[in-house]
């Protein structure tokens, strides 16, 4: 569930870490660096709050409910600059058609803009799937105009 939320926050353009198998003190240390700790662990949430960390508890919520509540609570918006890798949270950089084609082994028809993750090398483009993702996110953020930033 947390991975689902991390992925959608990255799609929305937010720097999002997904901390798996980490002890509580380390998670709190990382979150205390200006991040919001999202957890389903009520005990961890209480402990983090005593350390001054912003916490969002998602226990008992479906993936969709958790994401909708998170967006509303923190007034999140859709950043269409498409700046984060959904896999590793790395920053994306614009690449040319030739480089994209050589990495992918094909060139999607009608696409002329590509991005590559600086960390893991995954290549992205705005194909038909992007329209569906955009629609879902715009519904999630109450149809805020695209491009609005936090």
Secondary structure by P-SEA (a helix, b strand, c coil): caaaaaaaaaaacccccccccccaaaaaaaaacbbbbbbccaaaaaaaaaabbbbbbcccccaaaaaaaaaaaaccccccccccccccccbbbbbcaaaaaaaaccccccccbbbbbccccccccccaaaaaaaaaaaaaaccccccccc
